[in-house]
Amino acid sequence: MKHIDPVAFLDTLAQMFPDAHCELDHRNAYEMAVAVILSAQTTDASVNKVTPSLFEKYPDAFSLASAQQNDVEAYIASLGLYRNKARSIIGFARGVVEQCDGVIPKTMDELTALPGVGRKCANVILSECYQIPSLAVDTHVSRIAKRLYLAFEKDSVDTIERKLKQKIPKERWIASHHQMIFFGRYLCHARNPECDRCPFTQYCRYHKAMKK
């Protein structure tokens, strides 16, 4: 099977999704970080429903760090795993206060040293809030990379991130992250992808398997 050219792939995605962007509502790096932590295994739309009241009550890391878990749970109870998520965002806020004087840091090492922050979350913060070239790998990006042979099926998200960064020009990391998410979210779904609308089926592992 002929392998897809990463740059040509991104050029096509840019035409398909010229307005691809982060769909988590936020006004600053603190809100972005909390929203990303809450978005694990749930939709951005669901997170956006709970964060306005959450951020009104806890407008910064200092206020969230001193919150009671039961109180935080009440604001995010509509989300899956809300108890664990409440614990995570409080722990994150305490880490920011204790380690960073309440300021969300701007480096991968400092961010991933905070409770609840993995590479995906850190990459989102760096790219969205500080415009530092980063490429976050979420479930959509991982799925697309594997289906189009940009990564192996057994690859971890960290390995996929490394491979994509090698294949994609650094100045396109931020945009490509959003474009791949939109492609995965609105066309190449995990289940029942819309292959009839896809320009990449000749390169696709999923489509190849379905034809057998």
N, C-alpha and C positions, 0 to 999 in steps of 0.2 A: 504493500500500500504506500502511495506517495504521501510524504509527511507535509504538514502545513507549514508555510513560511510564517513565522511569528509576526513579522512586521506587516505583511500583507493581511494577515488575520486581524490585527489591530486596526489597520486602515479601514477594513470592511466594518468592524464593530463601531468605529467612530462615525461612519456614515449611517449605520443602523440606529445608534443611540447617541446622537450628538449632544444631548442634554443629560447624559448619565451623571449622577451626583449622589452624595450621601443622603439617604432618606431618613436618618435619625435626626430629629429636631434638637438643636442645641444652640447656645449663644456663646459658649466659651469652652475651654479645655476641660474644666471640671464637669460640666454637663455632658460633654462628649464622652468622657471616660465612664461616667456612671451609666449613660445610655448604652454604650457598647457592652458593658458588663451585664446589664439587664437583657440585652438582645440575644444572649445565648439560648439556642433552641426555641426561639419564638420570633415573631415577625417584627419588623421595624414599626409597622402600623400599631401593633399592640403596645409597644414600648412608648410610642408617641402619645398614647391615650393616658398613660399614667404619669409621665414625667412633668407635665405642667404643675400639677398640684404637689408632687414630690419636691420639685425645685422651689416652689413658693414657700414650702415649709422648711426646706433645707437648702438655702441658696448658695452655700459654699462648703468646702471640706470641713471647716471648723464646726459648723452646725450639725453636719451629718455624722462627724466623728463622735459627737457627744449624744447621739440619738439612742433611744431604746429600740431594740430589735422589733418588739411587738408593734411599736408605733410605725416603724418603717414598713413592716409587713402589711399594715392596713392600707398603705398607699399603693402597693404593688401586688395586691392579692389576686388580681385578675391574670397575672402572668404565671406561666408554668414554673415550677421550682422556686416559688417566690420566697420561701423561708431561707433557702440556701442563698438566693440572690440578695436578700436583705442583709444576711451575714456578710456576704462578699463586699457589698458597697460600703457598709459601715467599716469593715476592715480596711478597705481601700482608703477611705477618708482618713482613718486614723494613721495609716501609713504616710499619707501625704502631709498630715500635720506634724507627725513625729520626725519624719525623715527629710521633709522638704519645706518646712515652715509654711505649709498650706498652699504652696505653689506647685502646679502640675509641671513636672520636669520635661525637658526637651531632648533627652537622650534615651536610646533603647535600654541601656544598662540600668539607668535610674528608674525608668518606667517599669521594667519587668522585675525590679526588686520590690515593687509595691505589691501588697496582697491583692489577689484577684486579677492581676494584669499579666496576660500572656503576650506573646509576640503579635498576635492578631490585633489585640486591643491597642498595644503600643504603636503598631504601624498605623492604625487608624488615627490615633491622636497626633502622631508626628506629621502625617500627611494633611489631615483636615484642619488642624489647629495651627500648625507651625509651617506648613508648606515645605516640609523636609521630605525629599524623595523617599518613598516607602511603598511597599506593596503587600497589603494585608491579604492573607489567604483564609477566606471563610468557606463555608460548605459549597457555595456556588462556584467560587474560583477553583476550588479543589476538584469539583465535579467536571468543570469545563476542561481543565488541564489534563485530567485523566482521559476523558472521552476523546480529546483531540491529540492524544499521544504527546502532549507537552510534558507529561510525567507518567511514571508507571503507576498501575493501580494500587500497588502496595506502598507507595511513597507516603511518608508522613507530611503533615502540613508544613513543617519546617523545611523538609527536603523540597517540596513543591515551590515554596517561596524562593529558595536558593536557585532552583532550576529556572524559574520564570525570570528572576533578576538577571540571570546569565543570558537569556534569550531576548529580553526586552530592553530597549535603550532606556537608560536611567531617567531621562527627561520625560518618559512616557509611563513611568511606574504608577503615578497617582491616577492618571486618566484611565489607564488600562484596568486598574483595579475596579473602578466604577463601571466601566464598559462590560467587563466580564461578569460582574454581579447582575447588571441589567439583562445581559444575555441569558444568564442562568435563571433569573427570577421571572422573566417575561417571555421566554421562548424555549430554552433548553432545560425544561423542568426535570427534577429528579425522576418523577413518574410522568409518563405520557408526554415526552417532549414533542414539540411541534416540528417534526422533521420535514414536513412538506413546505415549511416556510424558511428552512435553514439553508444557507449557502455553503455550509461546511460538511455536508453529509459524506462526501467522498473521502474525507479525512477522519471520520468518526468511528471510534471503537464501538459505541452503542449501536449505531446504524448498521455497521458491519455484522454485529451479532444478531440483530433483528432480522436480517435478510437470510440467515442460514435456516 
